Amino acid sequence: MNKGGPKLSAQARRSLEERLAELEDERIPRLEREFAATHDSLAETALRNTRKEAGRVREALANATPLEDEPHDPTIVELGDSVTIRREGSATKERFTLVGELEARMDETWISDRAPFGAGLLGSSVGQLIVVQAPGGEQRFEVLSIERG
């Protein structure tokens, strides 16, 4: 049941479940053993941070709404859509999937809807030119296609 948590695609849910299993089954036990053997403050900090990360992932999974249950408009870019774009003046096409902030950290082709580029894509349509403010200056991209996750 959604308690105001993220909307996750089935693929994103699987990735987060795999990440949580890796944290709980491998990384946390390894860090616990390391800290028990050394009582090193760096190991303690790493263990504490890893436990916090596992907690955030666990909470996101518990509170998430399946993205597939959400209404979808195929004519505009929405969360979970894969978007093919081309930078203005370039022939090179790039493909990104618009995801929530937590998911964006898991794959370099997944773009957060809160990042400037993701926010620029959100709500755009095929043929539209979006303008993104980047550290190097304004960049323009044409939306070539939209596909559901």
C-alpha angles and dihedrals in degrees: 000000000000114000095178093293130136127297108241131191117223089254092052091047090053091049092050092047089052090048092050092049091050091050096045100036101037119008102042094046090048092050091046090054091046093050093045090053098044109019083214115167091222091055090048091051092047090050093049092048092047091051089051091050091050089050092052092049092046091050093047091052092048094049100037126118116217106252089215089065092059122094111258133208108200092198096066135047111261135170109293095026123128110224128196113207139173125209111239109267094017131104093205116106122208129192125210135171118223110227142158121281096261093051094047091072091062103063131022092224091056111090122198116240086224096056115093092249093047093046089051091053095046110101095007123128138214111290093021120129112222124199119214126190105224131177089258093051138270117341128190127210133183118221106229102175143355124209129175109253 
